[in-house]
Amino acid sequence: MVMGSLREETQVVVIGSGPGGYVAALRLADLGKDVLLIEKRDRPGGTCLLEGCIPSKALINAVEIKEAALGAEDFGLKFTGMEIDPKRLRAWTDDVVQGLSDGVKGLLKRRGVTVIQGHARFTSATTLDIEGGEVSGIDFEQAVIATGSSLNRLPAGIVQSVWSSADALKLEAVPGSLLVVGGGYIGLEMGLVYQGLGSDVSVVEFFPRLLMGADYDLVDVMVKQVSGRLGEIMVDSKVESIAETEGGGFDVSISHDGATVEKHYDQVLVAIGRRPNTDDIGLQNTKVKSDGQGFVITDEECRTDEPTIFAIGDAAQGPMLAHKASREGKVAAEVIAASDAVFDNRAIPAVVFTDPEIAWTGLTEREAEEQGVAVNIGRFPLSALGRARTLGRTDGLVKVIAEPETDLILGVGIVGPMASELIAEGTLAVEMGATLEDLLVTIHPHPTLSEAILEAAEVAAGAAVHINPPRKVR
């Protein structure tokens, strides 16, 4: 253990500089607090910025541009001689990450937030020891745990030379064949990236369906579109063993369709979820409580059971999403500064950056069925939308979920191009307690993809114009 000799004092210490931690630190500084920010890495931004959301979306964008160029032949635009330069693509992605990280660093400096490098562990409710830096410890009045999450550890017996999603983002090689273990959003996003870069990609998923957290009708549209691009999609299946071969690549044993099959792949990417970084931060020396999975238990003010300590983001319970962390960071900062604030959001949007994209917010249709909640659902296919046809992207739909008696909007689901951008309107509708009528009387610009939300609301209200209403039963 390497520890410095200096000890610091501060009003508030924030542990972790991801989208929750650095936002909390900035807001605290703006509210007049003396703030120290502790980060293990040599630059701020957290997993999302450094090896997650941002670099993956940069690669996804590059592949989508390539696919759009190839698909443009249907419009009479033919491209020849297209080449992929992985080295330049990797350099461009690194530049994007570096620029954003430098931006965060500049914001912290201008706000007067002191950044300390090292690994923090609580020694009491008001003290921390710091390992790996010049500062040995910190005495604080209040603390915010924003330590984020890490990739789940590989199961025992799995060779360690397989890729994690972080390894895949380094873009060190484009394998001829790639097996993605895990049919969640990380596995699918990275699998489609490597398919676009030239790999023959297959996916194996333990559960009966891909993206188990999303509504089936949305996922089915995506699966139909990507099935032709992927080698195999094996659901309800299990990887029994992975063995590295002398000649290179991996022999993989997979239980599928009642039998065990042996397959060879040049590379294997294991994407089996994430876990909170709370097991080595000294919580046992405080009153902070966590659940059985390591997530810190908090109230709506982001307070833990220890009065001086707050927790936000992936370290706390709830969806492991950057935008949820940022919102919680602001709430925690305002509560610490004695302002009225609570995390009482009705909707936290989720986005899967596949092609087509999938996004949902508020109550999903699957959740309504599981909870026995009666809902009114209006669906509108993109095939009936003018803007979607001009884009050549009619693969998708929008659905609006409403309460039958009051027409209160409970949720919105989208699969199609730009779903990640369109879902914000649905989130606002749920958050503000909007009704179908509110959407119906809101003028949406034409021709745009956003009109699909209006159209879906019209279907739910029984006032559809651009698709035929259901036949009346005589």
Stockholm file with secondary structure:
# STOCKHOLM 1.0

chainA/1-474         MVMGSLREETQVVVIGSGPGGYVAALRLADLGKDVLLIEKRDRPGGTCLLEGCIPSKALINAVEIKEAALGAEDFGLKFTGMEIDPKRLRAWTDDVVQGLSDGVKGLLKRRGVTVIQGHARFTSATTLDIEGGEVSGIDFEQAVIATGSSLNRLPAGIVQSVWSSADALKLEAVPGSLLVVGGGYIGLEMGLVYQGLGSDVSVVEFFPRLLMGADYDLVDVMVKQVSGRLGEIMVDSKVESIAETEGGGFDVSISHDGATVEKHYDQVLVAIGRRPNTDDIGLQNTKVKSDGQGFVITDEECRTDEPTIFAIGDAAQGPMLAHKASREGKVAAEVIAASDAVFDNRAIPAVVFTDPEIAWTGLTEREAEEQGVAVNIGRFPLSALGRARTLGRTDGLVKVIAEPETDLILGVGIVGPMASELIAEGTLAVEMGATLEDLLVTIHPHPTLSEAILEAAEVAAGAAVHINPPRKVR
#=GR chainA/1-474 SS CCCCSEEEEEEEEEECCSTTHHHHHHHHHHTTCCEEEEESSSSSSHHHHHHSHHHHHHHHHHHHHHHHHHHGGGGTCCCCCCCCCHHHHHHHHHHHHHHHHHHHHHHHHHTTCEEEESEEEEEETTEEEEESSSEEEEEEEEEEECCCEEECCCCTTSCTTSBCHHHHHTCCCCCSEEEEECCSHHHHHHHHHHHHHTCEEEEECSSSSSSTTSCHHHHHHHHHHHTTTSSCEECSCEEEEEEECTTSSEEEEEEETTEEEEEEESEEEECCCEEESCTTSCGGGSSCCBCTTSCBCCCTTCBCSSTTEEECGGGBSSCCCHHHHHHHHHHHHHHHTTCCCCCCCSCCCEEECSSSEEEEEESCHHHHHHHTCCCEEEEEEGGGCHHHHHHTCCCCEEEEEECTTTCBEEEEEEEETTHHHHHHHHHHHHHHTCBHHHHHTSCCCSSCTTHHHHHHHHHHTTCCSSSCCCCCCC
#=GC SS_cons         CCCCSEEEEEEEEEECCSTTHHHHHHHHHHTTCCEEEEESSSSSSHHHHHHSHHHHHHHHHHHHHHHHHHHGGGGTCCCCCCCCCHHHHHHHHHHHHHHHHHHHHHHHHHTTCEEEESEEEEEETTEEEEESSSEEEEEEEEEEECCCEEECCCCTTSCTTSBCHHHHHTCCCCCSEEEEECCSHHHHHHHHHHHHHTCEEEEECSSSSSSTTSCHHHHHHHHHHHTTTSSCEECSCEEEEEEECTTSSEEEEEEETTEEEEEEESEEEECCCEEESCTTSCGGGSSCCBCTTSCBCCCTTCBCSSTTEEECGGGBSSCCCHHHHHHHHHHHHHHHTTCCCCCCCSCCCEEECSSSEEEEEESCHHHHHHHTCCCEEEEEEGGGCHHHHHHTCCCCEEEEEECTTTCBEEEEEEEETTHHHHHHHHHHHHHHTCBHHHHHTSCCCSSCTTHHHHHHHHHHTTCCSSSCCCCCCC
//
